[in-house]
Amino acid sequence: MTMRVELLWFEDCPNHETAESMLRSVLDEYGVRAEIQRIEVADERKGDEVRFPGSPTIRINGLDIEPGWEDCEDCTPRCRLYATSEGLRGVPERAWIGEAAEAALAV
């Protein structure tokens, strides 16, 4: 099975490199050898095209890894905040990536 892994980001976001490192680490733990497709969102047009909720965004097989995530209305390039168990953070919970990878592997 091929897993599609996307990292959506924009240049001014200070968190996309941390998120990518975490993503690579989790994928390695699960033995997933998928290429991470890095999608730079430089303007509102691209944001609307890819339904960009902010940087960093991680999607596995087209699904956002944040539990309960709903499509954005405002898709302009900006930093994303995640409501984690430790409060608002600029990167998602590591466990969310693992759960999304497990779900994709189970299909």
N, C-alpha and C positions, 0 to 999 in steps of 0.2 A: 504494500500500500504506500502511496506517495502522500506525504503530509505537506501541505502548503503553509509556510510560516512567513508572516509579514511583520515587519517593524516599520511603523509609520512615524515620522519625526519631522522636525524642522530645525534649522541650524541654530537658532537662538535658544533652544531648549538645553538647559544644563543637565538633564536627566536621561537623555536618550542613550548615551554611551553606557551608563550604569545599567539601564534596562537591557541593552543588547548583551552585555556581559552576563547578567543574570539569566537571560533567555538561553544563551549558548550553554551555560553551565547546567541548567535544568534539562535541556535537550540531550546533553551528553549523559546525564544521570539515567535518562530513560532509553538510552541507546538509539536516539533518533538522529539520523544523519542527514536530515533535510537542510537544504540551503535556506538561509534567511534572506528573504527578499526585502531589501531596504528601500522604502518608498519615501522620498523627500517631498514634503508638502510645503512649497515655497510661497503659494498664494491662495487666495480664496477660491479661484476656479478649480485648482487641483484639490483643495479641501472638500469642495462640494462633490467633485467627481468620485473621490474615495470615501466620502462620508467620514471626515476626520474629526474626532472628538477632542483632539489635542495630542501633544507630544510628551511622552512616548505612548504609542498605542501598539499593542501586540494582538495579532489575530492568528488563530490556527484554524485552517480550513475555512477561512472566511468569517469565523466567529470571534468576537472580542472576548478576551480571557476574563474580563471583569464579570463576576456573577451578577446577574440582573441588569446588565448594561442595556440601555435603550438608545436607539438611534439619535444622533445629535440634530438639533435644529440649526445651530450656529457652527459651521464647519471651518471657520477661519483658523489659520495657523496660530497656535498659542500653546502654552504649557498645560498639561493635563494634571489634575489632582485626583487621586484615588482615595476613597473612603475605606481605609484599611482597619484592621483590628487595633492598630496603634495610632489611629487618627488619620488626618489628611497627610498624604505623602505624594511625592512626585514620581514614584515608581509603584507598580502593582505589587501585591504580595507574591512572594516566590511560589507559595502553594497554589495560587491560581494558575500559574503557568503549568505546573505539574498536573493539576486536575484537567486542564484543557488538553494537554498532551495525552493523558490517559484516555480521555473520552475519544480523541481522534484515533488512537491506536485500537480501541475497542470496536470501531466500526468495520 
